[in-house]
Amino acid sequence: MTRILNCDQSDCPKDWEQLPLAGETHIRVCTYCLKAVYRCETAADAAERELAGHRAALRSES
């Protein structure tokens, strides 16, 4: 699961894989808030996206 980190929408699945593609391999669109969600490879990348006000997704370690 690639968890969406900074989403406050109650209906959002909070799972990047469940969002539709947005034309790029690392970006999908949330159908609940209509914002782009960026898949990040590291926690540092996700933190930078969050600071910029973007939605970020990070794969959960299992």
C-alpha positions in Angstrom: 0.0 0.0 0.0 1.2 3.5 -0.8 -0.4 5.6 1.9 -1.5 9.2 1.2 0.1 11.2 4.1 -1.5 14.6 4.3 -5.1 14.1 3.3 -7.8 15.3 5.6 -10.8 14.1 3.4 -12.8 11.5 5.4 -14.0 9.7 2.2 -10.6 9.3 0.7 -9.3 5.8 0.5 -5.8 7.1 1.6 -4.3 4.6 -0.8 -2.4 5.9 -3.8 -2.9 2.7 -5.8 -6.7 3.3 -5.8 -6.5 6.7 -7.4 -6.8 7.2 -11.2 -3.7 7.9 -13.3 -2.9 11.5 -14.2 -0.7 11.0 -17.2 2.6 10.6 -15.2 3.9 7.5 -13.5 4.4 9.3 -10.2 1.2 11.5 -10.1 -2.4 10.4 -9.6 -5.5 12.5 -8.9 -7.6 12.2 -5.8 -11.3 12.0 -6.9 -12.4 13.3 -3.5 -10.4 16.6 -3.2 -9.4 16.8 -6.9 -5.8 17.4 -6.1 -2.7 15.8 -7.5 -1.0 13.2 -5.3 2.7 12.7 -5.8 4.3 9.3 -5.1 7.5 9.8 -3.2 10.4 7.4 -2.8 11.6 8.6 0.6 10.2 10.2 3.7 12.3 13.3 3.0 10.8 13.7 -0.4 7.3 13.3 1.1 8.1 15.9 3.7 9.2 18.4 1.0 5.9 17.8 -0.9 3.9 18.3 2.3 5.7 21.6 3.1 4.9 22.8 -0.4 1.2 22.1 0.2 1.0 19.1 -2.1 -0.5 15.7 -1.4 2.2 13.1 -0.9 2.1 9.3 -1.0 4.7 7.0 0.5 4.9 3.2 0.3 4.3 1.7 3.7 7.0 -0.6 4.9 5.6 -4.1 5.6 
